Amino acid sequence: MSADTTTLPAPRIAAQLAAFAHGLEPGMLPAAVVEQAKLLMLDALGIALASSGQDFAHCAYRGLQALGGTGDSAVMGAFAPLPLRDAVLINGILVHGLDFDDTHPGAITHPSASAFPLALGLAAQRHATGAEMITAYVLAIEVAARLGAAARGGFHDVGFHPTGLVGAFGCALAAGKLMGLDLAALEHAQGVVLSMASGSMEFLGDGAWTKRMHPGWAGVSGLTAAALAGAGFRGPSQPYEGRFGLYASHLAARGQSADLALCTRGLGERWALMEVAVKLYPTCHFTHASIDAALALRAAGLRAEEIASVQVLLPQGVHPVVCEPVAAKRRPANVYESQFSIHHLVALALLRGELGLAELDAAHLADPQVQALADRIEHAADPDADYPTLFSGELRVRTHDGRELRWRESAHRGAPGRPITVADVEAKFMGNALLVLPRDQVLRLRDAVLSADRAKDAAILAQTLAHPKTSTSGAL
């Protein structure tokens, strides 16, 4: 009698992710993952604080407060608490609002902007420990990174912002974990959130504010889906590989090239969180390697008045986001548009020799020097790009006296292979937080986040991270 060689079908993706979420416990996280998680959360907090004085933040807060009133969930910055779902949304807006938050390059997502507000808010409400909060945060990132990577850059190509899409699924499982859902409910939560996952790239047309809310909405969607599933609400069993699942519905024909094996590969063995890159510039991550190259040429002695022309080589897949349409990119209508313009940003870097929040000022939009140099900048496809794994950038400069200068960065700083240090992350946090808070308070916040794994009650941690000088009006 011959041996039975029948191959059983692989478990559904949602079932595999649910099993991973259900079994994940704080003690299973490697020490390096916990330390990196705390650094990423620290980075997110600093950006949220820096965002808290911006118009978009106050408009969003007023709208949410008018809708739901006050609550008991902490909001980062000088705002009064809101109901849980509204706090998750506004905190996501704050973390993502300056486009200064972290990125998983392979997934092309900003994972902390949804994972941190969701994990912090729900862990605080349920009085979970800091270690349990971190575990939920890591879980959300592990799931979102894999789901995003499976699309191979396709979501951007068809106009969807993957941060909003895949972040919702990560947050649904993280919320379910903190709620103590069973395996079946964790599966249903993923099916339910399929009908909520969203995020349009149309903001690129005029620098609208909608991108800022995508991660917070992913957190709200995940939280809502988990609560519904926990109450017995049923969702589709194949939210990823189904006929109208995530990849088929959001990628259409391109969904056939999605690598669905990446959705679950290496769970619990390879930690995607360790691949998340911290931004050193408050701009779209697609532009960072080119900015690095521009700053390197400037540091080597190149001056803007010497430049006859610049060709910037970037991966073809990023051109619709940061290079096109050329006329609009050379003349961004507002600061947010400028953060997605390779022409404007490279010109600024070459002229100023640095690129931080101070350089992204409305006054520079109409600066004749910036505009004149942007007009001499062209873009082209990088034939050697390893996209979407890495975001490369190369500058080819021709000077008025006939010299040709080149500088290539195969990946931006902070990407795998080009790590930044713990000191770099802490310095970025300090710089952002000191924009709105005194130094002694900033240091207390830093220490609270970096010891979060030892916190006995996440509610106390959340209150610590909120500005103590809150007012019922939410005004600074």
Disulfide bonds with the S-S distance in Angstrom:
none
